[in-house]
Each structure stands twice: as structure tokens, then as C-alpha cells.
Amino acid sequence: MNNTDELVGSSRIKIFVGEFGSGKTELAVNYALALRRCGFPTAIVDLDLVKPYFRTRENRDVLEAQGVLVVAPEKRLSHADLPVLPHELARVLATDDYQVIIDVGGGDAAIVLGQVHRQLVDGNYQAMMVVNTCRPFTSNPEGIISTLRRLEQVARLKISGLVSNTNLAEETTEQHVREGLAIVEQAARELDLPINWVVVPEWLKPENYGYPVFILKRYTQYPWME
């Protein structure tokens, strides 16, 4: 994605929601770094307060080294499974100083957004649902639609677009990306929503998909990769 306006969009606050395994945390980290490289003051908010692994805060060193403000529970609670909202959250939501990316926990963990509902409704936000059709609950249009409606109800926010992020980690192929996109397109038509991005891992050639392409670099290190 080379167009800066396309990358930033019209909303200062971007919220990534999705099912477990959708890849939204990796996308949120990549997006925050992309914004920072373009010169924007950027904050990434870790609201994954349920799942104890693979959260934005695991990439704190990488993000902070490149000038991204990481808003997460304090370090002594960074591996705790506690519903503790980061203390800097209210500040970054209330001011226009930062482009803000919010990484929300998978599934019904999006209920935590209800605690900051008023600040988000009063602000300029865009909520996107990240879809990996290789995951069981979003493997077909019906599952995507059902998941989106449930997340909207739980989070008390309107999802305004889809991100096609079909992948099988390092085994992802061009065929996976295209087949997943076809399924996401069906759901998008029924929901009357746009597809904001097609996510493609960096080792694949960025083909023409008919939508903006976001090239994803892997930052999160999983135990099985050690």
C-alpha cells in the first residue's frame, strides 16, 4: 500500500476486531509501524485483556524502538489475565495528538470496548473486522456475517469494513489469499460493506486483487518458531 491517504483514511482511530486467530494483532502492529514510517505520531492500544499470549504488548520493544507509543497495562501486569484498562487510554482517545490503533481481544472479549464506548462514539473512529477464512467460525459468508453481528452487539460499535486476511501462517499461498477473498467478497456484498484491505504476507508477490493490498511482515515470535 503506497498511497499515504489510502493508508491513513479519514478516521484518526482505527479499531481491529475479529475472531481468535484472525491475525488482527499482527495486522495492528504492522499498521502502527507503517503509519509511524510515514511520519505520523502513532499510538497502539492493547485491549486484548483476555487472551494471555500473542498480544500487541509482546511486540512492545519493536514498536517503541520505532517511536510508536504502546498503550497497554503496565509492565508488571503485562502477562496477567486481568480486565485492567491501560491508564493512558483516555488521553490518546481524547486528544488529536496521535493516530490511534486499537487491538481488541478475539470473540466476545470485544465487550471491553463498552468501557470506553462514550469516548469512541464522540470521536472519529473506524472499526474493521479482520477475517481469516481458514478459521472455523469465519470459513464461509454466513459465519462472517454472524460473527460481525455478534461483535457489533458485544462491542456496541458499528463495524464499517472488512479486512481479508486469509492465511495459514508460513504455509500461506496465493491460492489461499484469492479463495479467502472470494468468500469475504460474498459476505461484504450481503452486508453492504467495503473490503478495506487484502492482507498478503511479504513472501508472496502482491498481485492485483481489486482492493488495496497491505503487505504483512511477521513480528510476533510464536513458541513453535523458536
DRENVOGU-266073 format. One record per residue (C-alpha): residue number from 0; x, y, z. Coordinates in steps of 0.1 Angstrom, whole numbers, plus 2048, in hexadecimal, padded with zeros to 3 digits. Example, Ala and Ser with C-alpha at 12.3 -4.5 7.8 and 13.67 -1.06 7.14 Angstrom:
<recs>
- 0:87B:7D3:84E;
- 1:889:7F5:847;
</recs>
This chain:
<recs>
- 0:800:800:800;
- 1:813:81E:7F3;
- 2:7F9:839:7F5;
- 3:7FB:84C:816;
- 4:7D8:859:815;
- 5:7CC:835:80F;
- 6:7E0:829:82C;
- 7:7D4:844:845;
- 8:7B0:847:839;
- 9:797:860:848;
- 10:796:853:86C;
- 11:7B0:85A:886;
- 12:7A7:83C:89B;
- 13:7A8:819:88B;
- 14:79A:7FB:89E;
- 15:7A2:7D8:893;
- 16:78A:7BD:89F;
- 17:786:799:894;
- 18:785:775:8A0;
- 19:7A2:764:8B1;
- 20:7BC:75B:896;
- 21:7B1:776:87E;
- 22:7D3:786:87E;
- 23:7C7:7A8:88B;
- 24:7E4:7AD:8A3;
- 25:7FF:7A7:889;
- 26:7EC:7BF:872;
- 27:7E8:7D9:88D;
- 28:80E:7D8:894;
- 29:816:7DB:86F;
- 30:7FD:7F7:86A;
- 31:80B:80B:887;
- 32:82E:808:87A;
- 33:823:812:857;
- 34:813:831:864;
- 35:832:83A:878;
- 36:848:835:85A;
- 37:832:84E:848;
- 38:83A:867:863;
- 39:81A:866:877;
- 40:81B:867:89D;
- 41:80B:845:8A4;
- 42:7FE:833:8C2;
- 43:7F3:80E:8C3;
- 44:7DB:803:8DF;
- 45:7DC:7E0:8EB;
- 46:7B8:7D7:8F6;
- 47:7BE:7B2:8F4;
- 48:7B6:7AD:919;
- 49:7AB:789:917;
- 50:7C4:774:903;
- 51:7E5:771:915;
- 52:7FB:76C:8F6;
- 53:802:77C:8D4;
- 54:7F7:79F:8DE;
- 55:803:7C0:8D1;
- 56:817:7C5:8F1;
- 57:82D:7A8:8E8;
- 58:83B:7BF:8CD;
- 59:841:7DD:8E4;
- 60:866:7DE:8DE;
- 61:863:7DE:8B7;
- 62:847:7F9:8B8;
- 63:858:810:8D1;
- 64:879:80D:8BF;
- 65:868:81C:8A0;
- 66:857:838:8B4;
- 67:834:829:8B8;
- 68:823:830:8DA;
- 69:817:80F:8E9;
- 70:7F9:813:8FF;
- 71:7F5:7F3:913;
- 72:7F2:7E8:937;
- 73:812:7F0:94A;
- 74:82E:7D8:946;
- 75:82A:7C6:967;
- 76:807:7BD:95B;
- 77:810:7B7:936;
- 78:80C:791:939;
- 79:7EE:792:951;
- 80:7CC:787:945;
- 81:7BB:7A5:955;
- 82:7A1:7BD:948;
- 83:7B7:7DB:950;
- 84:7B3:7F8:937;
- 85:7D4:80A:92F;
- 86:7D7:82A:942;
- 87:7E1:83F:923;
- 88:7C3:833:90F;
- 89:7AD:851:917;
- 90:7C8:86A:90E;
- 91:7CF:85C:8EB;
- 92:7AA:859:8E3;
- 93:7A2:87C:8EF;
- 94:7BD:88F:8DD;
- 95:7C6:893:8B8;
- 96:7EB:88D:8BE;
- 97:7ED:86A:8B1;
- 98:7E0:852:896;
- 99:7D2:837:8AD;
- 100:7D0:812:8A5;
- 101:7BC:7FC:8BE;
- 102:7C2:7D7:8BE;
- 103:7A4:7C6:8CE;
- 104:7A3:7A3:8DC;
- 105:793:787:8C8;
- 106:76F:77E:8C8;
- 107:759:78A:8E5;
- 108:778:79A:8F5;
- 109:76D:7B9:8E1;
- 110:755:7C0:8FE;
- 111:772:7D4:90D;
- 112:76B:7EF:8F3;
- 113:74B:7F6:906;
- 114:760:806:921;
- 115:76C:821:909;
- 116:74C:822:8F4;
- 117:746:847:8FA;
- 118:769:852:8F1;
- 119:767:83F:8D1;
- 120:745:84A:8C7;
- 121:74F:86E:8CC;
- 122:76F:869:8B9;
- 123:777:862:895;
- 124:77B:83C:893;
- 125:77A:821:879;
- 126:774:7FD:884;
- 127:780:7E2:86D;
- 128:77B:7BC:870;
- 129:799:7A7:867;
- 130:78E:787:856;
- 131:7A3:767:852;
- 132:78E:74E:83F;
- 133:7A5:733:84A;
- 134:796:735:86C;
- 135:777:721:873;
- 136:75F:73D:87E;
- 137:766:752:85F;
- 138:76B:738:844;
- 139:74C:742:831;
- 140:737:761:82B;
- 141:71D:756:844;
- 142:737:752:85F;
- 143:746:774:857;
- 144:725:786:859;
- 145:71B:774:879;
- 146:73C:77D:889;
- 147:73A:7A1:87E;
- 148:717:7A6:88D;
- 149:721:796:8AD;
- 150:740:7AC:8B1;
- 151:72C:7CB:8A9;
- 152:714:7C2:8C5;
- 153:72E:7BA:8DE;
- 154:745:7D7:8D6;
- 155:728:7F0:8D2;
- 156:739:7FE:8B3;
- 157:732:7FE:88E;
- 158:74A:7EA:878;
- 159:74F:7FE:858;
- 160:765:7E7:843;
- 161:776:7C5:83F;
- 162:79A:7BB:83C;
- 163:7A1:79B:829;
- 164:7BE:78B:83C;
- 165:7BB:766:831;
- 166:7DB:754:83B;
- 167:7EB:734:848;
- 168:809:746:857;
- 169:829:73C:844;
- 170:816:724:82E;
- 171:800:73F:81F;
- 172:7FE:73E:7F9;
- 173:7F0:755:7DE;
- 174:7D3:73C:7DA;
- 175:7CA:740:7FF;
- 176:7CA:766:7FC;
- 177:7B4:765:7DD;
- 178:79C:74A:7E9;
- 179:798:75D:80A;
- 180:792:77E:7F9;
- 181:776:76E:7E4;
- 182:764:763:804;
- 183:769:785:815;
- 184:75B:796:7F5;
- 185:73B:782:7F8;
- 186:737:78D:81D;
- 187:73F:7B1:814;
- 188:724:7B2:7FA;
- 189:70A:7A4:811;
- 190:715:7BC:82D;
- 191:718:7DA:814;
- 192:73B:7E1:822;
- 193:75C:7E9:811;
- 194:77B:7D3:812;
- 195:795:7EB:820;
- 196:7B3:7D6:819;
- 197:7BF:7B4:80D;
- 198:7DC:7A9:823;
- 199:7F9:797:812;
- 200:817:789:824;
- 201:838:798:819;
- 202:845:779:808;
- 203:829:779:7EE;
- 204:829:78F:7D0;
- 205:80F:7AA:7D4;
- 206:7F7:7A3:7B7;
- 207:7D9:7B8:7AC;
- 208:7BC:7AE:7C2;
- 209:7A5:7CC:7BA;
- 210:7A9:7DA:7DD;
- 211:7C5:7EC:7F0;
- 212:7E0:7D3:7FA;
- 213:7F1:7D3:81C;
- 214:813:7C1:81C;
- 215:817:7B0:83E;
- 216:838:7A9:84F;
- 217:83A:791:86B;
- 218:845:7A0:88C;
- 219:835:78A:8A6;
- 220:84B:76C:8AF;
- 221:837:74D:8B8;
- 222:844:731:8CE;
- 223:845:718:8B1;
- 224:85C:730:89E;
- 225:878:72F:8B8;
</recs>
